[in-house]
Amino acid sequence: MSNQSLIDEIQELNLAYLLLAQRLLAEDRTTARLRLNISEEQAELLESFNARQLTRLSRTNQLLCQLGLGSTEQLRQVVDNPREQGLAHLHSSLLMACSAASTGGALT
């Protein structure tokens, strides 16, 4: 895969992420901030962007989204979780909330 192809995919993913972030914020701001691990100021700014601004922001060679599980151990806990599969999403949410709280993330 060529370098330009990778950059194109990153930019496409960035735009999809930004559009999803706006939709999540519109539907349930508090939950969206937790899931996205963003501040109130970042949430307001994301919501204010129009399509042209979102496209411009997405046109970078760096991923705008980040892995929500802050440590290798948290990643292992989700993957190797022996719990009922129906509870896996709850376990992941709790781990992410703990990570956000410990780093002064979304809900500060």
C-alpha positions in Angstrom: 0.0 0.0 0.0 1.4 3.4 -1.0 2.1 6.2 1.5 -0.5 8.4 -0.3 -3.1 5.6 0.0 -2.5 5.4 3.7 -2.8 9.2 4.1 -6.1 9.1 2.1 -7.5 6.4 4.4 -6.4 8.4 7.5 -8.2 11.5 6.1 -11.3 9.5 5.4 -11.3 8.0 8.9 -10.8 11.5 10.4 -13.8 12.9 8.6 -15.9 9.9 9.6 -14.8 10.3 13.2 -15.6 14.1 13.2 -19.0 13.5 11.7 -19.7 10.8 14.3 -18.5 13.1 17.1 -20.9 15.8 16.0 -23.8 13.3 15.9 -22.9 11.9 19.3 -22.7 15.4 20.8 -26.1 16.3 19.3 -27.8 13.2 20.7 -26.4 13.0 24.2 -23.7 15.5 25.1 -22.6 14.1 28.4 -22.2 10.5 27.1 -20.5 11.8 24.0 -17.9 13.7 26.0 -17.2 10.6 28.0 -16.9 8.4 24.9 -14.8 10.9 23.0 -12.8 11.9 26.1 -13.1 15.6 25.3 -13.6 18.8 27.3 -16.7 21.0 27.3 -14.8 23.6 25.3 -13.7 21.0 22.7 -17.3 19.7 22.5 -18.6 23.3 21.8 -16.0 23.8 19.1 -16.7 20.5 17.4 -20.4 21.2 17.3 -19.8 24.7 15.8 -17.9 23.4 12.8 -19.6 23.3 9.4 -18.9 20.7 6.7 -16.2 22.7 5.1 -14.4 23.2 8.4 -14.7 19.5 9.3 -13.3 18.6 5.9 -10.4 21.0 6.4 -9.7 19.6 9.8 -9.8 16.0 8.6 -7.2 16.6 5.8 -4.2 15.9 7.9 -1.8 12.9 7.9 -2.3 12.2 11.6 -5.2 10.4 13.1 -7.5 12.7 15.1 -9.0 9.9 17.1 -7.1 8.0 19.8 -7.4 4.6 21.5 -9.8 5.1 24.5 -8.1 2.5 26.7 -5.2 4.3 28.2 -3.0 1.4 29.1 -1.8 -1.9 27.9 -3.4 -3.5 30.9 -6.8 -2.0 30.2 -6.6 -3.3 26.6 -5.8 -6.8 27.9 -8.7 -6.7 30.3 -11.2 -5.9 27.5 -9.7 -8.5 25.1 -9.2 -11.3 27.7 -12.4 -10.6 29.6 -13.9 -13.9 30.7 -17.3 -12.2 31.5 -20.5 -12.8 29.6 -20.1 -11.1 26.2 -23.3 -9.1 26.9 -21.4 -7.3 29.7 -18.2 -6.6 27.7 -19.5 -3.2 26.5 -20.2 -2.2 30.2 -16.8 -3.3 31.3 -15.2 -1.3 28.4 -17.2 1.8 29.4 -16.2 1.5 33.0 -12.5 1.2 32.1 -12.7 4.2 29.8 -14.5 6.3 32.4 -11.9 5.4 35.0 -9.2 6.4 32.5 -10.8 9.7 31.7 -11.3 10.5 35.4 -7.7 9.7 36.3 -6.3 11.9 33.5 -8.6 14.8 34.1 -10.5 14.0 30.9 -14.0 14.6 29.6 -16.0 15.1 32.7 -13.8 17.7 34.4 
